[in-house]
């Protein structure tokens, strides 16, 4: 399961979607990055690092029941 985040260098992190399968997370990230005019990236198991505005796909903290 994956979460989609928007990382805004001036306002921090905002959760856009949570607990999605990989395909749905990619779809949401693609649509949000196009809408916001920013890049997107997949960071399963790694840290975001020093980035500007970006839509991130990360492993979800929530687990499937």
N, CA, C and O atoms as a printed pandas DataFrame, in Angstrom:
     atom_number atom_name residue_name chain_id  residue_number  x_coord  y_coord  z_coord
0              1         N          UNK        A               1    0.843   -1.178    0.000
1              2        CA          UNK        A               1    0.000    0.000    0.000
2              3         C          UNK        A               1    0.888    1.242    0.000
3              4         O          UNK        A               1    1.999    1.238    0.531
4              5         N          UNK        A               2    0.361    2.312   -0.616
5              6        CA          UNK        A               2    1.146    3.528   -0.805
6              7         C          UNK        A               2    0.338    4.773   -0.451
7              8         O          UNK        A               2   -0.891    4.789   -0.526
8              9         N          UNK        A               3    1.070    5.808   -0.065
9             10        CA          UNK        A               3    0.501    7.127    0.166
10            11         C          UNK        A               3    1.051    8.068   -0.897
11            12         O          UNK        A               3    2.142    7.855   -1.425
12            13         N          UNK        A               4    0.293    9.103   -1.202
13            14        CA          UNK        A               4    0.746   10.137   -2.126
14            15         C          UNK        A               4    0.818   11.442   -1.341
15            16         O          UNK        A               4   -0.155   11.856   -0.710
16            17         N          UNK        A               5    1.982   12.081   -1.390
17            18        CA          UNK        A               5    2.226   13.306   -0.648
18            19         C          UNK        A               5    2.593   14.430   -1.603
19            20         O          UNK        A               5    3.150   14.195   -2.675
20            21         N          UNK        A               6    2.273   15.650   -1.201
21            22        CA          UNK        A               6    2.770   16.833   -1.908
22            23         C          UNK        A               6    3.762   17.492   -0.979
23            24         O          UNK        A               6    3.412   17.892    0.132
24            25         N          UNK        A               7    4.998   17.606   -1.427
25            26        CA          UNK        A               7    6.050   18.248   -0.646
26            27         C          UNK        A               7    6.258   19.649   -1.192
27            28         O          UNK        A               7    6.760   19.831   -2.301
28            29         N          UNK        A               8    5.867   20.632   -0.399
29            30        CA          UNK        A               8    5.955   22.041   -0.761
30            31         C          UNK        A               8    7.088   22.645    0.063
31            32         O          UNK        A               8    7.015   22.663    1.292
32            33         N          UNK        A               9    8.123   23.136   -0.590
33            34        CA          UNK        A               9    9.302   23.625    0.123
34            35         C          UNK        A               9    8.999   24.763    1.092
35            36         O          UNK        A               9    9.760   24.972    2.037
36            37         N          UNK        A              10    7.924   25.493    0.889
37            38        CA          UNK        A              10    7.618   26.606    1.794
38            39         C          UNK        A              10    6.560   26.274    2.841
39            40         O          UNK        A              10    6.484   26.945    3.871
40            41         N          UNK        A              11    5.742   25.251    2.598
41            42        CA          UNK        A              11    4.661   24.926    3.539
42            43         C          UNK        A              11    4.744   23.529    4.125
43            44         O          UNK        A              11    3.935   23.178    4.985
44            45         N          UNK        A              12    5.686   22.735    3.691
45            46        CA          UNK        A              12    5.851   21.391    4.250
46            47         C          UNK        A              12    5.154   20.321    3.435
47            48         O          UNK        A              12    5.037   20.425    2.214
48            49         N          UNK        A              13    4.701   19.310    4.115
49            50        CA          UNK        A              13    4.162   18.108    3.497
50            51         C          UNK        A              13    2.647   18.036    3.661
51            52         O          UNK        A              13    2.116   18.351    4.726
52            53         N          UNK        A              14    1.951   17.619    2.598
53            54        CA          UNK        A              14    0.503   17.469    2.655
54            55         C          UNK        A              14    0.129   16.087    2.098
55            56         O          UNK        A              14    0.545   15.724    0.998
56            57         N          UNK        A              15   -0.647   15.334    2.853
57            58        CA          UNK        A              15   -1.117   14.030    2.413
58            59         C          UNK        A              15   -2.238   14.212    1.401
59            60         O          UNK        A              15   -3.254   14.837    1.702
60            61         N          UNK        A              16   -2.054   13.664    0.190
61            62        CA          UNK        A              16   -3.062   13.771   -0.862
62            63         C          UNK        A              16   -3.947   12.530   -0.932
63            64         O          UNK        A              16   -5.135   12.632   -1.235
64            65         N          UNK        A              17   -3.376   11.366   -0.654
65            66        CA          UNK        A              17   -4.126   10.109   -0.682
66            67         C          UNK        A              17   -3.382    9.095    0.174
67            68         O          UNK        A              17   -2.167    9.188    0.346
68            69         N          UNK        A              18   -4.123    8.125    0.710
69            70        CA          UNK        A              18   -3.522    7.164    1.626
70            71         C          UNK        A              18   -4.059    5.764    1.370
71            72         O          UNK        A              18   -5.220    5.590    1.001
72            73         N          UNK        A              19   -3.197    4.763    1.570
73            74        CA          UNK        A              19   -3.616    3.368    1.515
74            75         C          UNK        A              19   -3.994    2.867    0.131
75            76         O          UNK        A              19   -4.874    2.015    0.003
76            77         N          UNK        A              20   -3.341    3.383   -0.914
77            78        CA          UNK        A              20   -3.671    3.005   -2.285
78            79         C          UNK        A              20   -2.789    1.867   -2.775
79            80         O          UNK        A              20   -1.678    1.679   -2.281
80            81         N          UNK        A              21   -3.289    1.101   -3.757
81            82        CA          UNK        A              21   -2.405    0.142   -4.410
82            83         C          UNK        A              21   -1.481    0.917   -5.343
83            84         O          UNK        A              21   -1.666    2.116   -5.551
84            85         N          UNK        A              22   -0.505    0.245   -5.895
85            86        CA          UNK        A              22    0.520    0.934   -6.693
86            87         C          UNK        A              22   -0.068    1.670   -7.895
87            88         O          UNK        A              22    0.286    2.823   -8.141
88            89         N          UNK        A              23   -0.957    1.025   -8.644
89            90        CA          UNK        A              23   -1.530    1.664   -9.834
90            91         C          UNK        A              23   -2.333    2.908   -9.492
91            92         O          UNK        A              23   -2.220    3.932  -10.165
92            93         N          UNK        A              24   -3.149    2.819   -8.439
93            94        CA          UNK        A              24   -3.940    3.982   -8.032
94            95         C          UNK        A              24   -3.046    5.116   -7.534
95            96         O          UNK        A              24   -3.303    6.285   -7.819
96            97         N          UNK        A              25   -1.995    4.766   -6.788
97            98        CA          UNK        A              25   -1.069    5.785   -6.299
98            99         C          UNK        A              25   -0.378    6.496   -7.469
99           100         O          UNK        A              25   -0.210    7.716   -7.450
100          101         N          UNK        A              26    0.014    5.734   -8.472
101          102        CA          UNK        A              26    0.648    6.334   -9.657
102          103         C          UNK        A              26   -0.325    7.246  -10.396
103          104         O          UNK        A              26    0.058    8.319  -10.861
104          105         N          UNK        A              27   -1.571    6.824  -10.505
105          106        CA          UNK        A              27   -2.588    7.631  -11.187
106          107         C          UNK        A              27   -2.809    8.958  -10.447
107          108         O          UNK        A              27   -2.829   10.022  -11.065
108          109         N          UNK        A              28   -2.973    8.886   -9.129
109          110        CA          UNK        A              28   -3.183   10.097   -8.327
110          111         C          UNK        A              28   -1.965   11.011   -8.430
111          112         O          UNK        A              28   -2.111   12.218   -8.625
112          113         N          UNK        A              29   -0.763   10.446   -8.300
113          114        CA          UNK        A              29    0.461   11.251   -8.363
114          115         C          UNK        A              29    0.607   11.924   -9.717
115          116         O          UNK        A              29    0.981   13.095   -9.790
116          117         N          UNK        A              30    0.317   11.203  -10.779
117          118        CA          UNK        A              30    0.425   11.771  -12.133
118          119         C          UNK        A              30   -0.545   12.937  -12.297
119          120         O          UNK        A              30   -0.168   14.004  -12.782
120          121         N          UNK        A              31   -1.798   12.727  -11.890
121          122        CA          UNK        A              31   -2.816   13.771  -12.032
122          123         C          UNK        A              31   -2.479   14.993  -11.182
123          124         O          UNK        A              31   -2.599   16.124  -11.652
124          125         N          UNK        A              32   -2.059   14.778   -9.942
125          126        CA          UNK        A              32   -1.730   15.900   -9.056
126          127         C          UNK        A              32   -0.493   16.650   -9.524
127          128         O          UNK        A              32   -0.449   17.878   -9.443
128          129         N          UNK        A              33    0.509   15.933  -10.011
129          130        CA          UNK        A              33    1.717   16.626  -10.476
130          131         C          UNK        A              33    1.423   17.470  -11.713
131          132         O          UNK        A              33    1.967   18.564  -11.864
132          133         N          UNK        A              34    0.564   16.967  -12.596
133          134        CA          UNK        A              34    0.166   17.761  -13.764
134          135         C          UNK        A              34   -0.647   18.979  -13.339
135          136         O          UNK        A              34   -0.430   20.083  -13.839
136          137         N          UNK        A              35   -1.587   18.772  -12.411
137          138        CA          UNK        A              35   -2.438   19.866  -11.948
138          139         C          UNK        A              35   -1.623   20.964  -11.262
139          140         O          UNK        A              35   -1.898   22.151  -11.435
140          141         N          UNK        A              36   -0.619   20.557  -10.483
141          142        CA          UNK        A              36    0.193   21.513   -9.726
142          143         C          UNK        A              36    1.403   22.025  -10.508
143          144         O          UNK        A              36    2.059   22.977  -10.085
144          145         N          UNK        A              37    1.700   21.396  -11.643
145          146        CA          UNK        A              37    2.847   21.799  -12.447
146          147         C          UNK        A              37    4.183   21.489  -11.791
147          148         O          UNK        A              37    5.133   22.265  -11.899
148          149         N          UNK        A              38    4.251   20.346  -11.109
149          150        CA          UNK        A              38    5.488   19.927  -10.437
150          151         C          UNK        A              38    5.845   18.509  -10.870
151          152         O          UNK        A              38    5.048   17.832  -11.520
152          153         N          UNK        A              39    7.045   18.067  -10.508
153          154        CA          UNK        A              39    7.479   16.709  -10.811
154          155         C          UNK        A              39    6.893   15.707   -9.839
155          156         O          UNK        A              39    6.228   16.071   -8.869
156          157         N          UNK        A              40    7.153   14.431  -10.116
157          158        CA          UNK        A              40    6.705   13.377   -9.209
158          159         C          UNK        A              40    7.799   12.327   -9.117
159          160         O          UNK        A              40    8.633   12.197  -10.014
160          161         N          UNK        A              41    7.783   11.578   -8.015
161          162        CA          UNK        A              41    8.780   10.544   -7.836
162          163         C          UNK        A              41    8.285    9.444   -6.923
163          164         O          UNK        A              41    7.379    9.650   -6.115
164          165         N          UNK        A              42    8.882    8.281   -7.057
165          166        CA          UNK        A              42    8.556    7.117   -6.253
166          167         C          UNK        A              42    9.705    6.877   -5.297
167          168         O          UNK        A              42   10.843    6.690   -5.729
168          169         N          UNK        A              43    9.424    6.881   -4.006
169          170        CA          UNK        A              43   10.479    6.774   -3.004
170          171         C          UNK        A              43   10.258    5.635   -2.019
171          172         O          UNK        A              43   10.490    5.811   -0.823
172          173         N          UNK        A              44    9.826    4.496   -2.478
173          174        CA          UNK        A              44    9.555    3.392   -1.555
174          175         C          UNK        A              44   10.782    3.083   -0.699
175          176         O          UNK        A              44   11.841    2.727   -1.216
176          177         N          UNK        A              45   10.626    3.223    0.601
177          178        CA          UNK        A              45   11.682    2.875    1.537
178          179         C          UNK        A              45   12.810    3.883    1.680
179          180         O          UNK        A              45   13.798    3.594    2.355
180          181         N          UNK        A              46   12.697    5.050    1.072
181          182        CA          UNK        A              46   13.765    6.034    1.195
182          183         C          UNK        A              46   13.204    7.378    1.657
183          184         O          UNK        A              46   11.990    7.578    1.703
184          185         N          UNK        A              47   14.088    8.270    1.989
185          186        CA          UNK        A              47   13.701    9.594    2.450
186          187         C          UNK        A              47   13.562   10.557    1.271
187          188         O          UNK        A              47   14.188   10.371    0.227
188          189         N          UNK        A              48   12.744   11.571    1.448
189          190        CA          UNK        A              48   12.514   12.548    0.386
190          191         C          UNK        A              48   13.763   13.370    0.076
191          192         O          UNK        A              48   13.969   13.768   -1.070
192          193         N          UNK        A              49   14.588   13.626    1.073
193          194        CA          UNK        A              49   15.794   14.419    0.843
194          195         C          UNK        A              49   15.458   15.887    0.613
195          196         O          UNK        A              49   14.357   16.337    0.929
196          197         N          UNK        A              50   16.399   16.617    0.068
197          198        CA          UNK        A              50   16.213   18.047   -0.176
198          199         C          UNK        A              50   15.616   18.251   -1.567
199          200         O          UNK        A              50   16.340   18.244   -2.562
200          201         N          UNK        A              51   14.318   18.430   -1.634
201          202        CA          UNK        A              51   13.606   18.608   -2.894
202          203         C          UNK        A              51   12.810   19.907   -2.836
203          204         O          UNK        A              51   12.518   20.429   -1.760
204          205         N          UNK        A              52   12.471   20.409   -3.999
205          206        CA          UNK        A              52   11.546   21.527   -4.104
206          207         C          UNK        A              52   10.145   20.953   -4.168
207          208         O          UNK        A              52    9.928   19.836   -3.700
208          209         N          UNK        A              53    9.198   21.664   -4.722
209          210        CA          UNK        A              53    7.827   21.168   -4.823
210          211         C          UNK        A              53    7.792   19.895   -5.655
211          212         O          UNK        A              53    8.266   19.875   -6.791
212          213         N          UNK        A              54    7.231   18.835   -5.087
213          214        CA          UNK        A              54    7.202   17.544   -5.769
214          215         C          UNK        A              54    6.068   16.698   -5.188
215          216         O          UNK        A              54    5.727   16.828   -4.012
216          217         N          UNK        A              55    5.496   15.840   -6.011
217          218        CA          UNK        A              55    4.515   14.862   -5.560
218          219         C          UNK        A              55    5.264   13.548   -5.368
219          220         O          UNK        A              55    5.946   13.074   -6.276
220          221         N          UNK        A              56    5.130   12.961   -4.170
221          222        CA          UNK        A              56    5.854   11.757   -3.801
222          223         C          UNK        A              56    4.910   10.581   -3.630
223          224         O          UNK        A              56    3.786   10.738   -3.153
224          225         N          UNK        A              57    5.369    9.408   -4.021
225          226        CA          UNK        A              57    4.673    8.161   -3.712
226          227         C          UNK        A              57    5.570    7.421   -2.719
227          228         O          UNK        A              57    6.721    7.112   -3.028
228          229         N          UNK        A              58    5.043    7.138   -1.533
229          230        CA          UNK        A              58    5.802    6.475   -0.488
230          231         C          UNK        A              58    5.041    5.273    0.038
231          232         O          UNK        A              58    3.819    5.204   -0.088
232          233         N          UNK        A              59    5.761    4.323    0.631
233          234        CA          UNK        A              59    5.082    3.196    1.260
234          235         C          UNK        A              59    4.203    3.711    2.377
235          236         O          UNK        A              59    4.613    4.565    3.164
236          237         N          UNK        A              60    2.996    3.190    2.441
237          238        CA          UNK        A              60    2.035    3.620    3.439
238          239         C          UNK        A              60    2.377    3.071    4.808
239          240         O          UNK        A              60    2.840    1.938    4.939
240          241         N          UNK        A              61    2.147    3.882    5.824
241          242        CA          UNK        A              61    2.312    3.410    7.192
242          243         C          UNK        A              61    1.174    2.474    7.558
243          244         O          UNK        A              61    1.343    1.592    8.399
244          245         N          UNK        A              62    0.017    2.655    6.935
245          246        CA          UNK        A              62   -1.148    1.791    7.178
246          247         C          UNK        A              62   -0.959    0.487    6.428
247          248         O          UNK        A              62   -0.440    0.491    5.312
248          249         N          UNK        A              63   -1.359   -0.606    7.004
249          250        CA          UNK        A              63   -1.253   -1.920    6.381
250          251         C          UNK        A              63   -2.642   -2.422    6.044
251          252         O          UNK        A              63   -3.610   -2.098    6.732
252          253         N          UNK        A              64   -2.741   -3.204    5.001
253          254        CA          UNK        A              64   -4.021   -3.796    4.605
254          255         C          UNK        A              64   -4.529   -4.709    5.705
255          256         O          UNK        A              64   -3.760   -5.450    6.316
256          257         N          UNK        A              65   -5.811   -4.651    5.947
257          258        CA          UNK        A              65   -6.404   -5.489    7.002
258          259         C          UNK        A              65   -6.625   -6.893    6.511
259          260         O          UNK        A              65   -7.115   -7.739    7.259
